[in-house]
Amino acid sequence: MESVIVRGAAINSNEAKITVIGVPDQPGIAAKVLEAVSNANVNLDMIVQNVGRDGKADLTFTVMKSDLPDALRVCEKSAKELGAAGVLADDNIAKISVVGVGMRSHSGVASKMFKALAERKINIQMISTSEIKISCVVEKGRGPDALRAVHEVFELDKPEEERSYSGTKFHPGAPRE
C-alpha cells in the first residue's frame, strides 16, 4: 500500500439538495427532521449540519430527484413544527465521487480532488468522505467538467501501474481529511 488506488470517478445528476434553515441547535432536532423524511420512504444520501449560531443551525442533505416533492413536503411540515426559518431546495446539482481503497489512511487524496476542482473554478457545495469514497456536490452544469477534472488529476485514463500519485503518502491509522 505505497500509493492510493483511486479506482474510479463517477457523476450522479439525479439528486437534489434540501436545506432546512434555522433549526433549533439542540440535541434530537436533526433526528426529528431526518426521521420524518425516512418515514416518508425517502432515502437520504449526503447529510451536513452546519455549526449553530445564535441557537440555530442549518441541516442539508441530498435525495433522489424523484423523491424531492415528498421530501420537501415533509421538511416544510417539520420546519414549521420546529420553528425553523424555512426550507430551500435545489435540483440543479451533481454529485462527483472518487472511489478507491484507503482514503482515510492516505493523506492528500481529498485535497488533490478539491484542488483540481478549484483550478477549474468549480465551487464545492457539500463534501462527504469515507474509507472508500470522497463525494462533492457541485452545480449541475459544472458536473461534467468536475468529472473530467478528477478523472485527469487521478490519471484514471491510465492503467493503475502507470499512475503517479505525487504528494499522496500512506499513513496507517491516519484520520480522514
KAKA-V431192 format. One record per residue. N is the residue number from 0. RES is the residue in one letter. OMEGA is omega in whole degrees, -180 to 180 (* if undefined). D_FIRST is the distance of its C-alpha to the first C-alpha in Angstrom with 2 decimals. Layout:
n = (N | N)
res = (RES | RES)
omega = (OMEGA | OMEGA)
d_first = (D_FIRST | D_FIRST)
//
This chain:
n = (0 | 1 | 2 | 3 | 4 | 5 | 6 | 7 | 8 | 9 | 10 | 11 | 12 | 13 | 14 | 15 | 16 | 17 | 18 | 19 | 20 | 21 | 22 | 23 | 24 | 25 | 26 | 27 | 28 | 29 | 30 | 31 | 32 | 33 | 34 | 35 | 36 | 37 | 38 | 39 | 40 | 41 | 42 | 43 | 44 | 45 | 46 | 47 | 48 | 49 | 50 | 51 | 52 | 53 | 54 | 55 | 56 | 57 | 58 | 59 | 60 | 61 | 62 | 63 | 64 | 65 | 66 | 67 | 68 | 69 | 70 | 71 | 72 | 73 | 74 | 75 | 76 | 77 | 78 | 79 | 80 | 81 | 82 | 83 | 84 | 85 | 86 | 87 | 88 | 89 | 90 | 91 | 92 | 93 | 94 | 95 | 96 | 97 | 98 | 99 | 100 | 101 | 102 | 103 | 104 | 105 | 106 | 107 | 108 | 109 | 110 | 111 | 112 | 113 | 114 | 115 | 116 | 117 | 118 | 119 | 120 | 121 | 122 | 123 | 124 | 125 | 126 | 127 | 128 | 129 | 130 | 131 | 132 | 133 | 134 | 135 | 136 | 137 | 138 | 139 | 140 | 141 | 142 | 143 | 144 | 145 | 146 | 147 | 148 | 149 | 150 | 151 | 152 | 153 | 154 | 155 | 156 | 157 | 158 | 159 | 160 | 161 | 162 | 163 | 164 | 165 | 166 | 167 | 168 | 169 | 170 | 171 | 172 | 173 | 174 | 175 | 176)
res = (M | E | S | V | I | V | R | G | A | A | I | N | S | N | E | A | K | I | T | V | I | G | V | P | D | Q | P | G | I | A | A | K | V | L | E | A | V | S | N | A | N | V | N | L | D | M | I | V | Q | N | V | G | R | D | G | K | A | D | L | T | F | T | V | M | K | S | D | L | P | D | A | L | R | V | C | E | K | S | A | K | E | L | G | A | A | G | V | L | A | D | D | N | I | A | K | I | S | V | V | G | V | G | M | R | S | H | S | G | V | A | S | K | M | F | K | A | L | A | E | R | K | I | N | I | Q | M | I | S | T | S | E | I | K | I | S | C | V | V | E | K | G | R | G | P | D | A | L | R | A | V | H | E | V | F | E | L | D | K | P | E | E | E | R | S | Y | S | G | T | K | F | H | P | G | A | P | R | E)
omega = (179 | -179 | 178 | 176 | 172 | -172 | -178 | 176 | -178 | 176 | 174 | 180 | -178 | 178 | 176 | -178 | 176 | 175 | 173 | -173 | 175 | 176 | 176 | -179 | -176 | 177 | 175 | -178 | 178 | 179 | 180 | -179 | -176 | 176 | 178 | 178 | 179 | 179 | 175 | 180 | 177 | 178 | 179 | 176 | -179 | 179 | 178 | 171 | 179 | 177 | -177 | 173 | 178 | 177 | -179 | 177 | 175 | 180 | -178 | 178 | 178 | 177 | 174 | -180 | -179 | 179 | -175 | -179 | 179 | -179 | -179 | 178 | -179 | -179 | 178 | 177 | 179 | -179 | 180 | -179 | -176 | -178 | 177 | -178 | -180 | -178 | 176 | 177 | 180 | 178 | -180 | -177 | 171 | 176 | 178 | -179 | 166 | -178 | 179 | -177 | 172 | -179 | -178 | -174 | 177 | 180 | 172 | -178 | -179 | -178 | 177 | 178 | -178 | 179 | 179 | 178 | -180 | -180 | 177 | 178 | 179 | -179 | 177 | -180 | 180 | 178 | 173 | 179 | 173 | 179 | -174 | -175 | 169 | -179 | 176 | 172 | 179 | 176 | -173 | -179 | 179 | -177 | -180 | 178 | 178 | 178 | 177 | -178 | -179 | 177 | -180 | -175 | 178 | 175 | -176 | 175 | -179 | 172 | -176 | -176 | -180 | -178 | 174 | -179 | -178 | 179 | -179 | -176 | 180 | 177 | -180 | 176 | -179 | 178 | 176 | 174 | *)
d_first = (0.00 | 3.79 | 5.57 | 7.18 | 8.57 | 12.15 | 13.85 | 17.35 | 20.11 | 23.36 | 26.75 | 29.21 | 32.73 | 34.40 | 33.92 | 36.25 | 35.95 | 38.41 | 39.06 | 41.45 | 42.71 | 44.36 | 43.67 | 44.69 | 41.80 | 42.30 | 40.37 | 40.56 | 41.48 | 38.16 | 38.37 | 41.91 | 41.06 | 37.97 | 39.79 | 42.67 | 40.41 | 38.76 | 42.25 | 43.13 | 40.43 | 38.30 | 34.53 | 32.79 | 29.46 | 28.43 | 30.42 | 31.01 | 33.70 | 34.74 | 35.84 | 39.50 | 42.37 | 45.93 | 45.07 | 43.64 | 40.18 | 38.93 | 36.95 | 35.19 | 33.52 | 33.08 | 34.77 | 35.40 | 38.30 | 40.38 | 40.21 | 41.15 | 44.90 | 44.52 | 41.91 | 44.08 | 47.20 | 45.60 | 44.11 | 47.47 | 49.20 | 46.72 | 46.96 | 50.74 | 50.73 | 48.37 | 50.13 | 47.23 | 48.11 | 47.14 | 44.61 | 43.05 | 41.53 | 39.70 | 39.00 | 38.15 | 34.37 | 31.21 | 27.81 | 24.86 | 21.45 | 17.93 | 15.80 | 12.19 | 9.60 | 8.63 | 11.51 | 12.66 | 9.80 | 9.38 | 12.74 | 14.76 | 14.14 | 17.56 | 19.32 | 18.34 | 19.82 | 22.82 | 23.52 | 23.60 | 26.13 | 28.08 | 28.49 | 30.22 | 32.27 | 30.96 | 31.64 | 29.28 | 31.44 | 28.95 | 25.26 | 23.29 | 19.66 | 17.70 | 14.26 | 14.36 | 16.98 | 18.71 | 22.36 | 25.21 | 28.88 | 30.82 | 34.34 | 34.72 | 36.16 | 33.10 | 30.70 | 30.52 | 29.99 | 27.24 | 25.46 | 25.89 | 24.60 | 21.23 | 21.06 | 21.72 | 19.52 | 16.36 | 17.86 | 18.06 | 20.87 | 18.71 | 16.76 | 12.96 | 12.75 | 15.30 | 13.97 | 13.63 | 12.11 | 14.31 | 14.55 | 11.29 | 9.44 | 7.03 | 9.75 | 9.72 | 12.90 | 13.70 | 16.54 | 16.83 | 18.13)
//
